Amino acid sequence: MKDLQSSMIEDNSENVVIRCNAVWKLYGDAASGLARDGAGSITDEVLAEMDVIAAVRDVNLEVRRDEIFVIMGLSGSGKSSLLRCMTGLVELTMGELEVAGYELGRASAQRLIEMRRHAVSMVFQDFALLPHLTVLDNVAFPLRMQGVPRAERHRKARELIELVGLAGRESYLPHELSGGQQQRVGIARSLMTEPEIWFLDEPFSALDPLIRAEMQNEFLRIQGMLRKSIVFVTHDFEEAVRLADRIAIMHSGKVVQIGTPEELITSPADDYVAKFTRKIPRRQVIKVGSVMTPANGVAAGNRVHACDVIGDVAAQVVNSTEPTEV
C-alpha cells in the first residue's frame, strides 16, 4: 500500500487540480508570530503556551482530475477548515495551495472572486436557499450575479433542475419542498457555472437516513454524467467508502492517511484509522483483484471482473463447481 508521503505528490501533471504543500491554518493572537518563526518551531507545547489553535497542520495532498476525494474525520479534526482553505473562504497561515491553477496564498481578492465564480462551486450542509425566490430563480441565481440575460440563465437552470430530478417544481418556493428536494436545488445551483472543481461540506448530514441514501445515489448518478473533480467532506466513514475514489482521514488538524477505501480498511496506518474502519464489512469494500491468484490452467465458463466487490460475487464463486476466471 502507498504510505502518506508517496500518496502526497504522485502526479506532477495536468491531472492534478488541487495541490496542498505544507499547508497550515493557525488561529490566535500569536499565530502570525509563529508563522514568521516557521513550521519547525510549532510543537504542541508551543501551541498551548501561546494559546494558538492549529486547525490545519502541515497538510500535503493532491486531488486528481475527475476523482471523488473525500476528507473525513471527527468534529474538530480540521476537515472543514481545510476545505475552507481550498475555497479561499479562509486565508492559509503557511504553505502553498493551488486550486484550479489559482495560487491561493498569493491571490488577490479579485482573483478569489473570479475563482469562485468560474472555477469552483460549493454545497453546504445548510441548503442556504433564498426563501423568496422560486426553485428556478434559486438555481439561476449564480448566473444572475454574473449578469447573464434572464432567458439564457432560465434555460440552463431548467436543464439542471431536470438533471437533479425536480422537473415540474420550477415555480415552487423552498418552504414547499422536502429536505431532500431542497438539497437537490442546492446541488443544481452549484453546477450552474459549470465549475471545474465541486466542493461539498457534509451536504447530506442534515437529512434522515433514507433521504440521505437517496441523495448519495443521486450524487453518484450526477457524477457519472458530469465527471467533476470533487472534494467531499464527511464524518461518516460508511458514506466515505460508498462515494470515494480516495479518502484522506484527518485527526487534530493533520492528515493521518490517504488511500482508497480498500487500502484504508486492509492497511490502516494506525489505531485511529483502524477504529474508523473496524465496523465496515470487508466484503463490501475489498475487490476481487486484491484476492485473486494465478490460474492453474484455463478456467471454464464462470467469470467475474477484477473490479467486482467480493460481496457481490461471493455466492457465484462459492456455488460454482469450476474455477472462476477473473
C-alpha positions as CSV (number, residue, x, y, z in Angstrom):
1,M,0.0,0.0,0.0
2,K,1.1,3.6,-0.6
3,D,2.1,5.4,2.5
4,L,1.1,9.0,3.1
5,Q,4.2,10.5,1.7
6,S,4.1,8.6,-1.6
7,S,0.4,9.4,-1.9
8,M,1.0,13.1,-1.5
9,I,2.9,14.2,-4.6
10,E,2.5,11.3,-7.0
11,D,1.1,13.2,-10.0
12,N,3.0,16.3,-11.3
13,S,1.0,16.6,-14.4
14,E,-2.1,18.4,-15.5
15,N,-4.1,15.5,-13.9
16,V,-3.8,17.3,-10.6
17,V,-6.4,20.0,-9.9
18,I,-5.6,20.8,-6.2
19,R,-2.2,20.7,-4.7
20,C,-1.5,21.3,-0.9
21,N,2.1,21.7,0.1
22,A,2.8,22.1,3.9
23,V,-0.5,23.9,4.5
24,W,-1.2,25.3,8.0
25,K,-4.1,27.3,9.4
26,L,-3.5,28.8,12.8
27,Y,-5.9,30.8,15.0
28,G,-4.9,33.1,17.9
29,D,-3.2,36.4,18.6
30,A,0.3,34.8,18.3
31,A,-0.4,33.0,15.1
32,S,1.3,35.4,12.8
33,G,4.4,35.4,15.0
34,L,4.6,31.6,14.9
35,A,4.2,31.7,11.1
36,R,7.2,34.1,10.9
37,D,9.3,31.7,13.0
38,G,8.4,28.8,10.6
39,A,6.7,25.5,10.9
40,G,9.7,23.9,12.5
41,S,9.1,25.9,15.7
42,I,5.5,24.7,16.1
43,T,5.0,22.0,18.7
44,D,2.0,21.0,20.8
45,E,3.8,22.6,23.8
46,V,4.4,25.9,21.9
47,L,0.8,26.0,20.7
48,A,-0.5,25.5,24.2
49,E,1.9,28.1,25.7
50,M,1.0,30.7,23.0
51,D,-2.8,29.9,23.1
52,V,-2.8,29.2,19.4
53,I,-5.1,26.6,17.7
54,A,-3.7,24.7,14.7
55,A,-6.9,23.9,12.8
56,V,-4.8,22.6,9.9
57,R,-1.3,21.2,10.4
58,D,1.2,20.6,7.7
59,V,-1.2,19.1,5.2
60,N,0.3,17.7,1.9
61,L,-2.1,16.2,-0.6
62,E,-3.2,16.2,-4.2
63,V,-6.6,15.9,-5.8
64,R,-6.8,14.4,-9.2
65,R,-9.0,15.4,-12.1
66,D,-12.4,13.7,-12.2
67,E,-12.0,11.9,-8.8
68,I,-14.1,12.0,-5.7
69,F,-11.7,12.9,-3.0
70,V,-13.3,12.5,0.5
71,I,-11.9,14.3,3.5
72,M,-13.2,12.8,6.7
73,G,-12.7,12.9,10.5
74,L,-14.5,13.6,13.7
75,S,-15.7,17.0,14.8
76,G,-12.7,19.3,15.3
77,S,-10.4,17.2,13.1
78,G,-9.8,20.1,10.7
79,K,-11.6,18.7,7.7
80,S,-14.0,21.7,7.2
81,S,-11.1,24.2,7.9
82,L,-9.0,22.5,5.2
83,L,-12.0,22.8,2.8
84,R,-12.4,26.5,3.6
85,C,-8.7,27.0,2.9
86,M,-9.2,25.3,-0.5
87,T,-12.1,27.5,-1.4
88,G,-10.3,30.7,-0.3
89,L,-13.0,31.4,2.4
90,V,-10.2,31.5,5.0
91,E,-6.6,32.5,4.4
92,L,-4.0,29.9,5.0
93,T,-1.3,30.8,7.5
94,M,1.6,29.0,5.9
95,G,2.3,26.7,3.0
96,E,1.3,26.6,-0.7
97,L,-2.1,25.8,-2.0
98,E,-3.0,25.7,-5.7
99,V,-6.6,25.2,-6.8
100,A,-7.6,25.0,-10.5
101,G,-4.5,27.0,-11.4
102,Y,-5.0,29.7,-8.7
103,E,-2.3,30.2,-6.2
104,L,-4.4,31.0,-3.1
105,G,-1.6,32.2,-0.9
106,R,-0.8,35.0,-3.3
107,A,-4.2,35.6,-4.9
108,S,-5.8,39.0,-4.7
109,A,-9.4,39.4,-3.5
110,Q,-10.5,39.9,-7.2
111,R,-8.7,36.7,-8.2
112,L,-10.5,34.8,-5.5
113,I,-13.9,36.1,-6.6
114,E,-13.0,35.1,-10.2
115,M,-12.1,31.6,-9.0
116,R,-15.4,31.2,-7.1
117,R,-17.5,32.5,-9.9
118,H,-15.9,30.4,-12.7
119,A,-13.7,27.6,-11.5
120,V,-15.1,26.2,-8.3
121,S,-18.5,25.8,-6.6
122,M,-19.6,24.7,-3.1
123,V,-22.6,22.9,-1.5
124,F,-23.0,23.4,2.3
125,Q,-24.8,21.3,4.9
126,D,-27.2,24.3,5.3
127,F,-29.1,24.4,2.0
128,A,-28.8,28.2,2.0
129,L,-31.6,28.7,-0.5
130,L,-33.1,32.2,-0.9
131,P,-36.6,31.9,0.6
132,H,-38.3,34.5,-1.5
133,L,-37.1,33.0,-4.8
134,T,-38.6,30.1,-6.7
135,V,-36.7,26.9,-7.5
136,L,-36.0,28.2,-11.0
137,D,-34.6,31.6,-9.7
138,N,-32.6,29.9,-6.9
139,V,-30.9,27.7,-9.4
140,A,-30.4,30.5,-11.9
141,F,-29.0,32.9,-9.2
142,P,-25.3,32.4,-9.8
143,L,-25.7,33.4,-13.5
144,R,-27.9,36.4,-12.4
145,M,-24.9,37.6,-10.4
146,Q,-22.7,37.3,-13.5
147,G,-25.2,39.4,-15.5
148,V,-26.3,36.6,-17.8
149,P,-29.6,37.5,-19.5
150,R,-32.8,36.1,-17.9
151,A,-33.8,33.9,-20.8
152,E,-30.4,32.2,-21.0
153,R,-30.0,31.6,-17.3
154,H,-33.5,30.2,-17.0
155,R,-32.9,27.9,-19.9
156,K,-29.8,26.5,-18.3
157,A,-31.5,26.3,-14.9
158,R,-34.3,24.2,-16.3
159,E,-31.7,21.8,-17.7
160,L,-30.1,21.4,-14.3
161,I,-33.5,21.1,-12.5
162,E,-34.3,18.2,-14.8
163,L,-30.9,16.7,-14.2
164,V,-31.5,16.6,-10.4
165,G,-35.0,15.2,-10.8
166,L,-37.1,18.3,-9.9
167,A,-38.7,19.0,-13.3
168,G,-42.2,20.4,-12.7
169,R,-41.2,22.1,-9.5
170,E,-39.7,25.2,-11.0
171,S,-42.3,27.6,-9.6
172,Y,-42.1,26.1,-6.0
173,L,-40.7,28.1,-3.1
174,P,-38.1,26.5,-0.9
175,H,-40.6,26.0,2.0
176,E,-42.8,23.9,-0.2
177,L,-40.1,21.3,-0.8
178,S,-38.8,18.4,1.4
179,G,-35.3,18.5,2.8
180,G,-34.0,16.2,0.0
181,Q,-35.6,18.3,-2.6
182,Q,-34.1,21.5,-1.2
183,Q,-30.7,19.9,-1.3
184,R,-31.2,18.9,-4.9
185,V,-31.9,22.6,-5.6
186,G,-28.6,23.5,-3.9
187,I,-26.8,20.9,-6.0
188,A,-28.3,22.2,-9.2
189,R,-27.4,25.8,-8.2
190,S,-23.8,24.8,-7.5
191,L,-23.5,23.4,-11.0
192,M,-24.8,26.5,-12.9
193,T,-21.4,27.9,-13.5
194,E,-20.0,24.6,-14.8
195,P,-17.3,24.5,-12.2
196,E,-14.1,22.6,-12.7
197,I,-14.0,21.6,-9.0
198,W,-17.0,20.9,-6.9
199,F,-16.7,21.2,-3.1
200,L,-19.3,19.6,-0.8
201,D,-19.2,20.2,3.0
202,E,-21.3,17.4,4.7
203,P,-24.1,18.1,2.3
204,F,-26.3,15.2,3.4
205,S,-25.7,15.1,7.1
206,A,-28.9,17.0,8.0
207,L,-31.1,14.5,6.1
208,D,-32.8,11.5,7.5
209,P,-31.1,8.1,6.7
210,L,-33.5,7.1,3.8
211,I,-33.3,10.5,2.1
212,R,-29.5,10.6,2.7
213,A,-29.1,7.2,0.9
214,E,-31.2,8.5,-1.9
215,M,-29.1,11.6,-2.2
216,Q,-25.9,9.6,-2.2
217,N,-27.3,7.6,-5.2
218,E,-28.3,10.8,-6.9
219,F,-24.8,12.3,-6.3
220,L,-23.1,9.3,-7.9
221,R,-25.6,9.4,-10.8
222,I,-24.8,13.1,-11.5
223,Q,-21.0,12.5,-11.1
224,G,-21.3,9.6,-13.6
225,M,-22.8,12.0,-16.1
226,L,-20.7,15.2,-15.5
227,R,-17.3,13.8,-14.3
228,K,-16.4,16.6,-11.9
229,S,-13.3,16.9,-9.7
230,I,-14.9,16.6,-6.3
231,V,-13.8,17.3,-2.7
232,F,-16.4,15.9,-0.3
233,V,-16.3,16.4,3.5
234,T,-18.0,13.9,5.8
235,H,-17.6,12.5,9.3
236,D,-19.4,9.2,8.2
237,F,-16.9,6.5,7.1
238,E,-19.7,4.4,5.5
239,E,-20.6,7.4,3.4
240,A,-17.0,8.0,2.5
241,V,-16.5,4.3,1.5
242,R,-19.6,4.5,-0.7
243,L,-18.6,7.6,-2.5
244,A,-14.9,8.0,-2.6
245,D,-12.2,7.2,-5.1
246,R,-9.7,8.1,-2.4
247,I,-10.1,9.2,1.3
248,A,-7.9,11.5,3.5
249,I,-8.5,10.8,7.2
250,M,-7.8,13.8,9.5
251,H,-7.1,14.0,13.2
252,S,-6.1,17.1,15.2
253,G,-5.6,19.1,12.0
254,K,-3.3,16.5,10.5
255,V,-3.8,14.1,7.6
256,V,-3.2,10.7,9.1
257,Q,-3.6,8.6,6.0
258,I,-4.6,8.9,2.3
259,G,-5.7,5.9,0.3
260,T,-8.6,4.1,-1.5
261,P,-11.3,2.8,0.8
262,E,-9.8,-0.7,0.3
263,E,-6.3,0.5,1.3
264,L,-7.6,2.1,4.4
265,I,-9.5,-1.0,5.5
266,T,-6.8,-3.5,4.7
267,S,-3.8,-1.5,5.8
268,P,-4.7,1.2,8.3
269,A,-1.8,3.5,9.2
270,D,-2.6,3.5,13.0
271,D,-5.2,2.7,15.6
272,Y,-7.1,5.9,14.9
273,V,-7.7,4.8,11.2
274,A,-8.4,1.3,12.3
275,K,-11.1,2.5,14.6
276,F,-12.9,4.2,11.7
277,T,-12.7,1.1,9.5
278,R,-13.5,-1.6,12.1
279,K,-17.2,-1.8,11.6
280,I,-17.2,-1.8,7.8
281,P,-17.7,-5.3,6.4
282,R,-14.7,-6.2,4.3
283,R,-16.8,-8.0,1.7
284,Q,-18.5,-4.6,0.8
285,V,-15.1,-2.9,0.0
286,I,-12.4,-5.4,-0.9
287,K,-12.3,-6.1,-4.7
288,V,-11.7,-9.4,-6.5
289,G,-8.4,-8.1,-7.9
290,S,-7.0,-8.0,-4.3
291,V,-7.5,-11.6,-3.6
292,M,-7.2,-13.4,-6.9
293,T,-4.3,-15.8,-7.5
294,P,-2.6,-17.1,-10.7
295,A,-4.7,-19.7,-12.5
296,N,-3.7,-23.3,-12.9
297,G,-4.8,-23.8,-16.5
298,V,-7.8,-22.2,-18.0
299,A,-11.0,-21.5,-16.1
300,A,-14.2,-22.7,-17.7
301,G,-17.2,-20.6,-18.0
302,N,-17.5,-18.9,-14.6
303,R,-16.2,-15.3,-14.9
304,V,-16.0,-12.2,-12.7
305,H,-14.2,-8.8,-13.1
306,A,-11.2,-7.7,-11.1
307,C,-13.1,-4.6,-10.0
308,D,-16.1,-6.5,-8.6
309,V,-16.6,-6.3,-4.9
310,I,-16.2,-9.6,-3.1
311,G,-19.7,-9.4,-1.5
312,D,-21.3,-9.1,-4.9
313,V,-19.8,-12.2,-6.4
314,A,-19.1,-14.5,-3.4
315,A,-22.2,-16.7,-3.9
316,Q,-21.4,-17.1,-7.6
317,V,-17.8,-18.2,-6.8
318,V,-18.6,-20.4,-3.9
319,N,-21.5,-22.2,-5.6
320,S,-19.6,-22.9,-8.8
321,T,-18.1,-26.3,-9.4
322,E,-15.5,-24.8,-11.7
323,P,-12.6,-22.3,-11.1
324,T,-13.6,-18.7,-11.6
325,E,-11.8,-16.6,-14.2
326,V,-11.0,-13.0,-13.3
